Structures are given as C-alpha cells and as structure tokens.
Amino acid sequence: MRQGLDLHGLSKSFKGSPVPALEEFSLSLAPGSCTAVLGPSGSGKSTLLRTVAGLEIPDRGSVLLDGQNLAAVRPERRGMAMVFQRPLLFPHLNVLDNVAFAATIRGVPRRRARTDAETFLDLVQMEGTGKRAVSDLSGGQQQRVAIARGLAARPEVLLLDEPFSALDPELRSAMHELLAQVREKLNPTILMVTHDRDEAAAVADHLALISEGKLLQHSTVQEMYTRPASLQVSRLLGGTNEIPGTVREGVHYSALGAHALPGNHQWPEGPATMVIRQEHVILLDEHSPGLLAVVTRIRTRGPRKLVTMEAAGVNLHAEATASPALATGDAIRIQLPTPALAVVGGTSEHRSAPLTSPDGKVLA
C-alpha cells in the first residue's frame, strides 16, 4: 500500500558554508500529489532534491518511501527518477535508446525495452522520433525525452529540478500541460523545485516554502497565498500589502479603520499585520463606497496595471486590468474584501501612520 514520501529532520551542511543547506527539514507528501518547493537562491532547494534522490547523504534525518527508510538504498534502487534543468541525454544514443536506457540496464531484453520506450515517447507527444539523434531535437523536445526517460523507469517518485526554466514561455505552458497529463495517466508522487511562483501555482497541489534550509510553510496553493504563516512567507510569494495594527475579537484595527477578518479561522489577539494580495484589492471610482485613496504610481505590465495608492497614510498596491482610466493623483475608492484578508503575528517594520480604531482612539 502506498504511503507516500516522508522526510524527517533532514539536516545537511557543506564545508565552508556559514549556514546549513538543510536544517531539521521535515515534509510529508501524499501518494500521487505534486509539491513545488519554492525559495530564494541558496535556500537549499536543490540540496533537498538531491538528498531525497540519494545523491547527497544527510548529516541527520531520514527519507522514507512507503514507510521504508532509504538510508542504505542506492539512488538507482529508490524507485525515483530525477529530471534536471538540462536534459542530460546520452549523445551517443538515439532518442528511443535514451528512453529505453533504464530498462536495458535492468536486464530487460532490448526489443522489449524499446517497445516500452515507444509508449512513453507517445505519452510525451514525441511519437515517431525514436530513430533521431538527440542533437537534432530542440530544447523543448529534449526535455520531453528526458521526462519520458525518467517515466520509463516507472518511478514512484518523480523529482524535477527546475526542468522548464530554460524554455520560453510558450514551451513552458506546453510542458505544464504535459505534466498534468502524466499525472492523470501514471499518478506518480512529484517533488518539484522551481523559482517561478506562477509555475508552482500552475502545476502543483501543494507548495513548500524554504529559506536558509528551513521549512517556512507547507500547505495547499490556495492556503499558502491566502493564509501565509508569516510576513516572510507573504513576501516570498509576492505579497506587497502589509497593514500594521491590532486584532481584537476577530477584527483588525489600523489606520485604515476596522476590518472584520474571515470567520472560518481562529485569529490571534494582539499586535498583528493584516495582509491582502494585491490582485484582491478592488478599485472603484471616487463616488463609490469604500476607503478613499489617492493614486501615487502606475506601472503597466501587459494587460495589467500595477497601481500604488495612499490611504490614510498607508501605501497599498493593487493589480487591475489596463482598461480603467487611471492617472497619478486620481482620487479613488478601494475595498478590501473580507474573505481575502489575513493577519500574521507581529507588526511590519514599516508603519506609515498611527493605529486607530474607528472612533479615532490610538491603539498602538
């Protein structure tokens, strides 16, 4: 019975590095799930993947697959396949024999291994290319072959180390769709490292955020974006709105007034920073109900506008389509929908105005 992949207290240090690459890192992946590991450069993402694969030996901790401790299991016998940023195909083998490689080294007869390889080439939409030299393929095609080669080993766990980062946006979208098809047909457990938040949200069920070798938060994509565990998590996921204040009985009080927090969560009492994703801030004309704000900056990003505003001395940010006619200096109204609000403990380093309740009483 499949139990998934469990990482317990993984720690790994490298000589000459002032901080551990991994520090007491624990994570559980359900069978058939896809988890994307996000974090800044040097945070330990690739070390984590290599440790799971058996290419690095942890100083402490364990890697368990379906309850079996893999400490003494060689990388090629762990039931895992790893796909890297570069395809790393064998240049002396044609496409078909690259994909058949794992089976042939296990002793499977060459004809049967090749027949099996053709099935996986079909899966990654590379049918009919088996006799071609890998040097004749485009970068995207080579990465498809690399994925087919990994899948042909029939791994229980597929490890992806930024496999699409070198591809152009159109090809990346195609590879995301391919990954969805692979999951639907083969249902492997996937652990994927990426720098791209949008990519992670597009392909994964869960996100694991890592910084300086430590796990900051692991949850569903929706939970991570709407209920960050800390300001650090919110910022690493691209959040830009931080409103310092105080929580009392499920209401956040700040320079922007009183905002009831979502009732489906137990919010801590006391000093806290309210966060809301910029794409959830609603922009309205100045005659509509809502908080009065003045536009201080507009940046156009394709079909979107990134709008910076000041409301009651607090800087706020919103994403809007390019259609509203906005200009710097415009007075507008904004709304902060209750379901999109969250708070994290403590206060932001930046406080633009005193914190007050609706009746003007200073709270902090």
C-alpha positions in Angstrom: 0.0 0.0 0.0 1.4 3.4 -1.0 2.1 5.7 2.0 3.9 8.5 0.2 7.2 10.2 0.8 8.1 11.3 4.3 11.1 13.5 5.2 12.0 13.7 8.8 14.5 16.1 10.4 16.8 16.3 7.4 20.0 18.3 8.1 22.9 18.9 5.7 25.9 21.2 6.0 28.7 21.8 3.5 32.3 22.7 4.4 32.9 26.4 4.1 29.2 27.4 4.2 28.2 29.6 7.1 24.7 28.2 7.3 23.4 24.7 6.9 21.9 23.8 3.5 19.2 21.9 5.3 18.2 22.3 8.9 15.7 19.9 10.6 13.7 19.8 7.4 10.5 17.7 7.6 7.9 17.3 4.9 5.2 14.7 4.0 3.9 14.1 0.5 0.8 12.1 -0.1 0.9 9.4 -2.8 0.1 10.9 -6.2 0.5 14.5 -5.0 2.6 17.2 -6.6 4.5 19.6 -4.3 6.5 22.5 -5.6 9.4 23.7 -3.5 9.9 27.5 -3.6 12.6 29.7 -2.1 15.3 32.2 -2.9 18.7 31.1 -4.5 20.8 29.3 -2.0 17.9 28.4 0.2 18.5 24.6 0.0 16.0 23.6 -2.7 18.4 21.6 -4.9 20.1 20.1 -1.9 16.8 18.8 -0.7 16.0 17.2 -4.0 19.5 15.6 -4.2 19.2 14.3 -0.6 15.8 12.7 -1.4 17.3 11.1 -4.5 20.3 9.7 -2.6 22.8 11.9 -4.4 23.6 13.6 -1.1 23.9 11.9 2.3 22.2 13.9 5.1 24.1 14.6 8.3 20.9 13.8 10.2 17.4 12.8 9.5 15.7 10.2 7.3 13.9 9.7 3.9 11.1 7.2 4.0 9.1 6.0 1.0 6.0 4.0 1.8 7.4 3.6 5.3 10.8 2.2 4.2 13.9 4.1 5.4 16.0 4.6 2.3 19.3 5.4 4.2 21.0 2.2 2.9 19.3 2.2 -0.5 21.4 3.2 -3.5 19.9 6.0 -5.7 19.1 3.7 -8.6 17.1 1.4 -6.4 15.0 4.1 -4.6 12.1 3.9 -7.0 12.7 7.5 -8.0 13.6 9.3 -11.2 15.2 12.8 -11.4 14.9 15.3 -14.3 17.3 18.3 -14.2 17.2 21.8 -15.7 19.3 20.5 -18.6 18.1 17.3 -20.3 21.4 15.4 -19.9 20.6 12.9 -22.6 23.2 10.5 -23.8 24.6 11.9 -27.1 25.7 8.5 -28.4 22.2 7.0 -28.2 19.3 7.9 -30.3 16.0 9.1 -28.8 14.5 5.6 -28.4 17.5 4.1 -26.7 17.8 7.1 -24.4 14.3 6.3 -23.1 14.9 2.6 -23.1 18.2 3.0 -21.1 16.7 2.3 -17.6 15.1 -0.9 -18.7 18.2 -2.2 -20.6 20.5 -1.7 -17.6 18.0 -3.7 -15.5 18.4 -6.6 -18.0 15.2 -6.2 -19.9 15.7 -7.5 -23.5 16.5 -4.7 -25.9 13.5 -5.2 -28.1 11.0 -5.2 -25.2 12.7 -2.2 -23.7 12.4 -0.3 -27.0 8.7 -1.2 -27.4 8.1 0.1 -23.9 10.1 3.2 -24.6 7.9 4.0 -27.6 4.9 4.0 -25.2 6.5 6.7 -23.1 7.5 8.7 -26.2 3.9 8.7 -27.2 2.9 9.9 -23.7 5.1 13.0 -24.1 4.0 13.6 -27.6 7.3 12.6 -29.2 6.0 9.7 -31.2 7.9 8.9 -34.4 11.2 10.5 -33.2 12.8 7.3 -31.8 15.4 7.0 -34.6 16.5 10.6 -34.4 19.7 11.8 -32.8 19.1 13.8 -29.7 21.3 16.6 -31.1 18.7 17.1 -33.8 16.0 18.0 -31.3 15.0 21.4 -29.9 15.5 22.2 -26.2 11.8 21.6 -25.5 11.9 18.2 -27.4 15.0 17.1 -25.5 13.3 17.9 -22.2 10.3 15.8 -23.2 12.6 12.9 -24.0 14.3 13.4 -20.6 10.9 13.2 -18.9 10.0 10.1 -20.9 13.3 8.5 -19.9 12.5 9.2 -16.3 9.0 7.9 -16.5 10.2 4.7 -18.4 11.9 3.7 -15.1 8.4 3.6 -13.6 9.3 5.6 -10.6 7.0 6.0 -7.6 8.5 9.5 -7.1 9.4 11.9 -9.9 11.9 14.6 -8.8 12.1 17.7 -11.0 14.9 20.2 -10.5 13.7 23.4 -12.4 13.1 21.3 -15.6 11.4 24.0 -17.5 13.3 27.1 -16.5 15.4 27.3 -19.8 12.3 27.1 -22.0 10.5 30.1 -23.5 7.0 30.9 -22.0 5.0 29.1 -24.7 7.0 25.9 -24.3 6.8 26.1 -20.6 3.0 26.3 -20.8 3.0 23.2 -23.0 5.2 21.4 -20.5 2.9 22.2 -17.7 0.1 20.7 -19.7 2.2 17.6 -20.3 2.9 17.2 -16.6 -0.8 17.3 -15.9 -1.3 14.5 -18.5 1.5 12.5 -16.9 -0.2 12.8 -13.5 -3.5 11.8 -14.9 -2.2 8.7 -16.6 0.6 7.5 -14.2 -0.1 9.2 -10.9 3.5 9.5 -9.6 4.3 11.4 -6.5 6.1 14.6 -7.7 8.5 16.8 -5.8 9.5 19.8 -8.0 11.9 22.6 -7.4 11.2 26.0 -9.1 12.0 29.7 -8.8 8.8 30.6 -10.5 5.7 31.2 -8.3 3.3 31.2 -11.2 4.7 27.9 -12.4 4.4 26.4 -9.0 0.8 27.5 -8.7 0.0 26.2 -12.2 1.3 22.6 -11.7 1.3 21.8 -8.0 -1.3 20.9 -5.4 0.9 22.0 -2.6 3.7 24.5 -2.0 6.6 24.1 0.3 8.5 27.4 1.1 12.1 27.1 2.2 14.6 29.7 3.3 18.1 29.1 4.7 17.5 25.3 4.8 14.3 25.6 6.9 10.7 24.9 6.0 8.7 28.1 6.4 5.3 26.7 5.4 3.8 23.7 3.6 0.2 23.8 2.5 -2.2 23.9 -0.5 -1.6 26.5 -3.1 -4.7 28.4 -2.1 -3.9 28.3 1.6 -0.3 29.5 1.1 -1.5 32.5 -0.9 -4.4 33.5 1.3 -3.2 32.4 4.8 0.5 32.9 4.9 2.2 31.9 8.1 4.4 34.9 8.4 5.4 38.2 6.7 8.3 36.4 5.2 6.1 33.8 3.5 3.8 36.6 2.2 6.7 38.5 0.8 8.4 35.4 -0.8 5.0 34.7 -2.5 4.9 38.2 -3.9 2.6 39.8 -1.5 3.0 43.6 -1.2 0.3 44.8 1.1 1.1 45.0 4.8 -1.1 47.0 7.2 0.1 47.0 10.8 -2.5 47.1 13.5 -4.1 45.1 16.3 -6.6 42.2 16.4 -9.4 42.3 18.9 -12.2 39.7 18.8 -11.8 38.9 15.1 -11.5 42.5 14.0 -8.2 44.1 12.7 -7.9 47.8 13.7 -5.4 50.0 11.9 -5.0 53.4 10.3 -7.5 52.1 7.7 -10.2 51.5 10.3 -11.8 48.3 11.5 -11.8 45.3 9.2 -13.6 42.1 10.2 -11.5 39.1 9.5 -12.8 35.9 7.9 -14.8 33.9 10.5 -13.6 30.5 9.4 -10.2 31.0 11.1 -9.1 31.5 14.7 -7.1 34.7 14.6 -4.6 35.6 17.3 -5.3 38.6 19.6 -2.9 41.5 19.8 -0.4 43.3 17.5 -0.7 41.8 14.0 -0.1 42.8 10.4 -3.0 42.5 8.0 -2.1 41.2 4.5 -4.2 41.1 1.4 -3.0 40.0 -2.1 -2.7 42.9 -4.5 -4.9 41.1 -7.0 -7.8 41.0 -4.5 -7.9 44.8 -3.8 -11.0 46.2 -5.6 -10.6 49.6 -7.3 -13.7 51.8 -7.6 -14.4 55.4 -8.7 -14.3 58.1 -6.0 -18.1 58.2 -5.7 -18.4 54.5 -4.7 -18.4 53.2 -1.1 -15.0 52.3 0.3 -11.8 53.7 1.6 -10.6 56.9 0.0 -7.2 56.6 -1.7 -5.0 58.7 -4.0 -3.1 57.0 -6.8 0.6 57.7 -6.4 2.1 55.5 -9.1 1.0 53.3 -12.1 3.1 50.7 -13.9 1.8 48.9 -16.9 2.6 45.2 -17.3 1.0 43.9 -20.5 -2.8 43.7 -19.9 -2.4 44.6 -16.2 -1.7 47.8 -14.3 0.2 47.8 -11.0 -1.4 50.6 -9.0 0.2 52.1 -5.9 -2.1 54.2 -3.7 -2.0 56.0 -0.4 -4.9 55.7 2.0 -4.8 57.2 5.5 -1.0 57.3 5.3 -0.7 53.7 4.3 0.7 52.6 1.0 -1.3 49.9 -0.8 -0.9 48.1 -4.1 -3.5 46.6 -6.5 -3.4 44.8 -9.8 -6.0 46.0 -12.3 -6.7 45.4 -16.0 -5.4 48.0 -18.4 -8.9 49.2 -19.2 -9.7 51.5 -16.2 -8.7 55.1 -17.0 -6.4 55.9 -14.0 -3.8 58.5 -13.6 -1.3 59.5 -10.9 -3.1 61.9 -8.5 -6.6 60.5 -9.1 -8.8 60.0 -6.1 -10.4 56.6 -6.0 -12.2 54.3 -3.6 -10.9 50.9 -2.6 -12.5 47.9 -1.0 -10.6 45.1 0.9 -12.9 42.0 0.7 -13.2 40.1 4.0 -12.6 36.6 2.5 -9.2 37.8 1.1 -7.9 39.2 4.4 -5.5 37.5 6.7 -3.2 38.5 9.6 0.2 37.4 10.7 1.6 37.9 14.2 3.7 40.9 15.0 4.0 44.1 13.1 5.7 45.1 9.8 8.9 47.1 10.1 7.2 49.9 8.1 4.5 51.9 9.8 3.2 54.9 8.0 0.5 56.2 10.4 -0.6 55.7 13.9 -3.0 52.8 14.5 -6.5 53.9 15.4 -10.0 52.4 16.0 -12.9 53.8 14.0 -13.6 56.3 16.8 -10.1 57.8 16.5 -8.6 56.1 19.6 -4.9 55.3 19.2 -4.4 51.6 19.6 -0.6 51.4 19.1 
